[in-house]
Amino acid sequence: MILKSEKQTRAWARKFASGLKGGEVLCLVGDLGSGKTAFTKGLAQGLGVKQIITSPTFVLMKVYEGNLNLVHIDAYRLSSGEDLKAIGASDYFSDPNYVTVIEWADKVKDVWPKKRIMIWFEVKGKNQREIIIKQIGK
């Protein structure tokens, strides 16, 4: 799908959130500025999170309360999945009370759960982002 603005990305993510039940891990992959954080902000709104979502680049992981709780991870500064395990992120991966979003997920491939939702973001133009989604495992 092609989205043409941050507003459109957030709106689409809000709708996407309505299909989540808890326990999902969303692995977001894409270059800087491709829409990963905008997607996460919209997703959080759709999950009923009231707090302002900011990228956890320096703290690595933030947990937000909502109708479904959101674990927001930024793996950009991590060297491997072991670093992700060390901060306790994998404890949330199948917890039915949480939806886990991992930005820069390609940096921690070695700890991806077998069941996950892969979301690739690609810049196609100044105001165009292509998003490809694939559910892995069942």
C-alpha positions in Angstrom: 0.0 0.0 0.0 1.2 3.5 -0.7 0.5 6.2 2.0 1.0 9.9 1.1 1.4 11.6 4.5 2.2 11.1 8.1 -1.4 11.9 8.9 -2.5 9.1 6.5 0.0 6.7 8.0 -1.2 7.4 11.5 -4.9 7.0 10.5 -4.1 3.6 8.8 -2.2 2.4 11.8 -5.2 3.3 14.1 -7.4 1.1 12.0 -4.8 -1.7 11.9 -4.8 -1.6 15.7 -8.4 -2.6 15.9 -7.5 -6.0 14.6 -5.0 -6.7 17.3 -5.9 -8.9 20.3 -2.7 -8.8 22.4 0.5 -10.8 22.3 1.4 -9.7 18.8 5.0 -8.6 18.0 5.3 -6.1 15.1 8.7 -6.0 13.5 9.2 -2.7 11.7 11.9 -2.4 9.1 12.8 0.6 7.1 15.2 3.5 6.6 15.2 6.6 8.7 12.2 8.8 7.9 10.3 6.0 6.3 7.3 6.1 8.7 8.0 3.6 11.5 7.5 6.1 14.3 4.4 7.7 12.7 2.9 4.2 12.3 3.7 3.5 16.0 2.0 6.8 17.1 -1.2 5.9 15.2 -1.1 2.3 16.5 -0.9 3.6 20.0 -3.9 5.8 19.5 -5.8 2.8 18.1 -4.8 0.8 21.2 -6.2 3.5 23.5 -2.9 4.9 24.7 -3.3 8.4 26.0 0.4 9.3 26.5 2.4 11.1 23.9 4.5 8.6 22.0 8.2 9.5 21.4 10.9 7.4 19.9 12.7 5.4 22.6 16.1 5.7 20.8 18.1 6.4 23.9 16.1 4.5 26.5 15.5 1.6 24.1 12.1 0.6 25.4 9.0 2.3 26.7 5.8 0.8 28.0 2.5 2.6 27.6 -0.9 1.7 29.1 -4.0 1.6 27.0 -6.9 -0.7 26.2 -4.1 -3.0 25.1 -0.7 -2.0 26.5 2.0 -1.0 24.1 5.7 -1.9 24.3 7.7 0.4 22.0 11.3 -0.7 21.3 13.9 1.1 19.2 16.6 -1.4 18.3 18.7 1.1 16.3 21.5 1.3 18.8 21.5 -2.4 19.6 24.2 -4.8 18.4 22.2 -8.0 18.7 19.1 -9.6 20.0 21.0 -10.4 23.2 20.9 -6.7 24.0 17.2 -6.8 23.6 16.8 -9.8 25.9 19.0 -8.0 28.4 16.5 -5.2 28.8 13.7 -7.7 29.3 11.9 -7.0 26.0 11.3 -10.7 25.2 9.2 -11.0 28.4 6.4 -9.1 26.6 6.5 -11.0 23.3 3.6 -13.3 23.9 1.9 -11.6 26.8 -1.8 -11.1 25.8 -1.9 -7.8 27.6 0.7 -6.2 25.3 1.3 -5.4 21.7 5.1 -5.1 21.1 6.5 -2.9 18.4 10.2 -3.2 17.5 11.5 -0.3 15.3 14.7 -1.2 13.4 13.8 -4.9 14.0 16.3 -6.0 11.3 19.0 -5.3 13.9 17.7 -8.0 16.3 16.7 -10.8 13.9 18.2 -13.4 16.1 15.4 -13.0 18.7 12.4 -12.5 16.5 9.6 -14.7 17.8 8.4 -17.4 15.3 5.0 -15.8 15.3 5.3 -12.1 14.3 4.0 -9.4 11.9 6.6 -8.0 9.6 6.0 -4.5 8.4 8.4 -3.0 5.8 8.5 0.8 5.1 10.1 2.2 2.0 10.3 5.8 0.9 9.0 6.1 -2.6 9.0 9.9 -3.0 8.9 13.1 -1.0 5.4 12.3 0.4 5.0 8.6 -0.5 5.7 5.6 1.7 5.1 2.0 0.6 4.2 -0.3 3.4 4.2 -4.1 3.1 2.8 -6.3 5.8 3.3 -10.1 6.2 2.2 -12.3 9.1 4.8 -14.9 9.9 3.8 -18.1 11.8 0.4 -18.9 13.2 
